[in-house]
Each structure stands twice: as C-alpha cells, then as structure tokens.
C-alpha cells in the first residue's frame, strides 16, 4: 500500500504542521512530502497512521512535538505488487 494526498489533503496536513511550527519552519502544501518518514507508507498500511515528528528547533514551543497523519487524512492506494 502507498498513499497520496489531494491538494486539499496536503493543505490540511500543512495546516496541522504549521499550527505547531515556529515562524521559520512553516510549510506549504507542496512541501508536505518532506515531513513524512521513509516508513510512512508501511505505518499507514499496518497501523492506519504515521507519526510526524517535529524537532524542538522547529516547534513554536521549543519542545519536540508529534502528531499523527491517519489513513483518513490521505488517499490510500492498494494494489498487487508486480
């Protein structure tokens, strides 16, 4: 399974990030792919969600923070492996 996101879904994910990030680490919808870890597809497939981790230097509070992006937040694509 892999996941993609529509422009609207990307805007929503970026808004969640930006609500927690400091002014220097705000992102746009086109940059959302940068916040996902390498294993995000597997996490969504197995657990239904992937953890997004924000470093202390990125967060508005100066403390590391996290949030989840769930299968409901993205478009899941399942298919047979060739």
C-alpha positions, -999 to +999 in steps of 0.1 A: +000+000+000+011+035-007-007+068+000-010+100-019-029+132-010-050+156-029-042+193-028-069+198-002-055+170+020-020+184+016-033+218+027-049+202+058-017+184+067+004+215+062-020+235+084-016+209+112+022+212+109+021+250+108-001+252+139+028+236+158+058+250+140+077+283+146+077+310+120+109+298+104+096+263+098+062+269+082+055+248+051+031+249+021+011+221+007+039+214-019+063+207+009+042+182+028+062+152+015+092+164+034+076+158+068+070+120+063+095+094+074+107+068+050+084+042+065+052+063+064+036+040+038+042+009+059+029+027+091-003+037+074-008+002+059-001-016+091-012+008+118-036+031+100-014+061+109+021+075+107+037+096+133+050+131+123+078+143+145+088+179+148+122+188+163+125+212+192+142+237+169+112+236+145+084+238+170+068+270+183+072+259+219+109+249+216+099+214+226+098+183+203+062+175+194+044+150+173+011+144+156-004+116+135-015+115+099-041+088+096-054+068+067-085+091+068-062+121+061-048+107+029-057+087-001-047+051+003-038+031-028-037-006-026-026-029-054-008-061-062+029-059-063+042-068-097 
